Amino acid sequence: GPSIKVKTEPLLMNANGTLQLGGEIEKKLMRKLNDDYMIDVKIGDIISIHWDVPCEIISPEQKQYLERHTQLSINLANSH
């Protein structure tokens, strides 16, 4: 379809310039007319998203890996 709803934790910038993940929100991703991606998403699937584009369905283990490395990247960005 033209859109999907996802639960995500957005990246936020604090007043002091540090980054953090925000609380879980529901977000609607809209398919653009010139998009050529296609993934068959079902309710309950875990997907990766890049710049509001659904990329692929991932496993719970891949989700944990992505969360861990996202937090490491945030920590590194905040250390400077």
C-alpha positions as a Markdown table, in Angstrom:
| # | Residue | x | y | z |
|---|---|---|---|---|
| 1 | Gly | 0.0 | 0.0 | 0.0 |
| 2 | Pro | 0.9 | 3.7 | 0.0 |
| 3 | Ser | 1.8 | 3.8 | 3.7 |
| 4 | Ile | 2.7 | 1.8 | 6.8 |
| 5 | Lys | 2.6 | 2.6 | 10.5 |
| 6 | Val | 5.7 | 1.8 | 12.5 |
| 7 | Lys | 6.8 | 2.2 | 16.1 |
| 8 | Thr | 10.2 | 3.9 | 16.4 |
| 9 | Glu | 12.5 | 5.7 | 18.8 |
| 10 | Pro | 13.5 | 9.0 | 17.1 |
| 11 | Leu | 17.0 | 10.5 | 17.4 |
| 12 | Leu | 16.7 | 13.8 | 19.3 |
| 13 | Met | 19.2 | 16.6 | 20.0 |
| 14 | Asn | 19.2 | 18.0 | 23.5 |
| 15 | Ala | 19.6 | 21.8 | 24.2 |
| 16 | Asn | 23.2 | 21.2 | 25.1 |
| 17 | Gly | 23.9 | 19.6 | 21.6 |
| 18 | Thr | 24.0 | 16.0 | 22.8 |
| 19 | Leu | 22.1 | 13.2 | 21.1 |
| 20 | Gln | 19.7 | 10.7 | 22.6 |
| 21 | Leu | 17.0 | 8.3 | 21.5 |
| 22 | Gly | 13.5 | 9.6 | 22.3 |
| 23 | Gly | 10.6 | 7.5 | 23.6 |
| 24 | Glu | 8.7 | 5.2 | 21.4 |
| 25 | Ile | 6.4 | 6.9 | 18.9 |
| 26 | Glu | 4.1 | 5.7 | 16.1 |
| 27 | Lys | 5.0 | 7.1 | 12.8 |
| 28 | Lys | 3.4 | 6.8 | 9.3 |
| 29 | Leu | 5.8 | 6.2 | 6.5 |
| 30 | Met | 4.5 | 7.2 | 3.0 |
| 31 | Arg | 5.6 | 5.6 | -0.2 |
| 32 | Lys | 6.7 | 8.2 | -2.7 |
| 33 | Leu | 5.7 | 7.7 | -6.4 |
| 34 | Asn | 9.3 | 7.4 | -7.6 |
| 35 | Asp | 10.3 | 4.8 | -4.9 |
| 36 | Asp | 11.3 | 1.5 | -6.3 |
| 37 | Tyr | 11.7 | -0.5 | -3.1 |
| 38 | Met | 9.3 | -3.2 | -2.2 |
| 39 | Ile | 9.2 | -5.2 | 1.1 |
| 40 | Asp | 6.3 | -7.4 | 2.1 |
| 41 | Val | 5.7 | -6.2 | 5.7 |
| 42 | Lys | 3.2 | -7.9 | 8.0 |
| 43 | Ile | 1.9 | -6.7 | 11.4 |
| 44 | Gly | 4.5 | -7.6 | 14.0 |
| 45 | Asp | 7.5 | -7.6 | 11.6 |
| 46 | Ile | 10.6 | -5.8 | 12.7 |
| 47 | Ile | 12.0 | -3.6 | 10.0 |
| 48 | Ser | 15.0 | -1.3 | 9.5 |
| 49 | Ile | 14.3 | 2.2 | 8.3 |
| 50 | His | 16.7 | 4.7 | 6.7 |
| 51 | Trp | 15.6 | 8.3 | 6.1 |
| 52 | Asp | 11.9 | 7.2 | 6.4 |
| 53 | Val | 12.3 | 4.4 | 3.9 |
| 54 | Pro | 11.6 | 0.8 | 5.1 |
| 55 | Cys | 14.7 | -1.2 | 4.1 |
| 56 | Glu | 14.3 | -4.8 | 5.2 |
| 57 | Ile | 12.7 | -7.1 | 7.6 |
| 58 | Ile | 15.2 | -8.0 | 10.4 |
| 59 | Ser | 15.3 | -10.7 | 13.1 |
| 60 | Pro | 15.1 | -9.9 | 16.9 |
| 61 | Glu | 18.9 | -10.6 | 17.1 |
| 62 | Gln | 19.6 | -8.1 | 14.3 |
| 63 | Lys | 17.4 | -5.6 | 16.1 |
| 64 | Gln | 19.5 | -6.0 | 19.3 |
| 65 | Tyr | 22.7 | -5.6 | 17.3 |
| 66 | Leu | 21.3 | -2.5 | 15.6 |
| 67 | Glu | 20.2 | -1.0 | 19.0 |
| 68 | Arg | 23.5 | -1.7 | 20.6 |
| 69 | His | 25.6 | -0.2 | 17.8 |
| 70 | Thr | 23.2 | 2.8 | 17.5 |
| 71 | Gln | 23.8 | 3.5 | 21.3 |
| 72 | Leu | 27.5 | 3.1 | 20.8 |
| 73 | Ser | 27.4 | 5.7 | 18.0 |
| 74 | Ile | 25.4 | 8.1 | 20.1 |
| 75 | Asn | 27.8 | 7.7 | 23.0 |
| 76 | Leu | 30.8 | 8.4 | 20.6 |
| 77 | Ala | 29.1 | 11.5 | 19.1 |
| 78 | Asn | 28.3 | 12.8 | 22.6 |
| 79 | Ser | 31.9 | 12.3 | 23.8 |
| 80 | His | 33.3 | 15.2 | 21.8 |
